[in-house]
Amino acid sequence: MATIEIQVPDIGDFDEVTVIELMVKAGDTVRAEQSLITVESDKASMEIPSSSAGVVKEVKVALGDKVKQGSLVLLLEVAGSASAAVASPPVAAAVAATVAVAAAFAPASPSVVEMRIPDIGDFKDVTVIELLVKPGDAVAAEQSLITVESDKASMEIPAPAAGVVQSLAVKLGDKVNIGDLVGLLLGAAASSAAPVAAALAPVIAAPAAAAPAPVAVPQSASVCATVPAHTPGASVLAMPHASPSVRKFARELGVPLEEVKGQGAKGRITQEDVQDFTKAVMAGAAQTKAQVTNAPKAAGGSGSELGLIPWPKVDFAKFGPIERKEMSRIKKISGANLLRNAIMIPAVTNHDDADITDLEAFRVSTNKENEKSGVKVTMLAFLIKACVAALKKYPEFNSSLDGDAVVYKNYWHIGFAADTPNGLMVPVIKDADQKGVLQISQEMGELAKKARDGKLSPAEMSGASFTISSLGGIGGRYFTPIINAPEVAILGVCRSTIEPIWDGKAFLPRLMLPLSLTWDHRVIDGAAAARFNVYLGQILGDFRRVLL
């Protein structure tokens, strides 16, 4: 056995190209001309073949490496003596095509230019896999028009000059060859040839020229003949299957291409796939792996991120029958947020009671008077108006932390927690200070229905400056709600009960509403929290204070 070096052949006048895919690993058996790696420039990607058959001893490049002509790709063990070993530089000379573009883009008239396929080496019937422009688009000279692909390389065909695309003569899936019409370009200066094609062609030329001198292949390598053709994107070591322009577009948006599912031919990622992925992440319908990894883990997390002992791993089935159900998407997202808020915020909770005897009587009478309107006023609607009044008196509760600064908000958007079959959701009443109790009640009913039906939009759940979590219809006495960051406070409300209250002369039955105010101690101190709760109780006890 002899060891030879496989190097990058002549790839034209490009100084450095990036390794975007590794198709083999140490120990793999390869045949002559089998693709080893894929490299990419800003205009084309191509596969580097093996000059001989043999067994890969060591791969010398990694994903993301910059390589150029003569760079060492890998070491290959071949049969025969060292004198029979053939290195790749001689093969490179045969691999690199000497390309000349002869009137690839001939003008149809002084104002109309025919855009044609330039010399792309000895490839025939390459497939159009991507249309990068459409009729009416203004293009610059050398701007990519379409992407074509063979079984060895993909390349972008550039415009011969600047102008406006009048029409396209190709569509997705078409087979094209040198000289085929791509489309017509208006307003471009006439040119008898496209100089850019001469620079592009060496990069995309097929590495398919003279083969090395025959060498005996070890028996273990005989299986190479049955190795299937490389499928773009199939290798576990591969970067995502996308054209250079799509990769650039994804980089500009910060989109991890490996997480995007390609809808193009052979699973190829298109610009529309990148846009759709971005919209899904922005809408909260999807999360990147980085978001999931960096988010605090829910109950199933290890705890190692916080320096805690590992979370117990138990085989519950050994104690009795179990049923395993995956958490809903909403619970997964909200669970991670709640854990972060519970850990990161130094939260304190004040408990108090508010006398709502008179307010409840007013609420009942209001509902009777407005029975025909179909709008049912709830105690939560009164609470929202009362909280707005308290937030205006104590503005630190209507703020957020931004680094070392406190941002005081001059708007009053109140979120209210809604219990849905899919989990907890928080719709937001926008500009609650400008709305009456009846309007707030109507909006709450509409938003709550949307939440139950799973039709709430992200806009309807964002922008809250203060949140109320009410368990009034269920029960309980007090609880400690978790602050909904970046807010600095949240009010928890439980079911009201009739209690004997001493008025100085006798015990009288009064309807008392339990209040639980949780606040961020970095922004709010205990005295301010106590005053807020007291003032809120006074408003609920005499709702006329809202007018003051």
Disulfide bonds with the S-S distance in Angstrom:
none
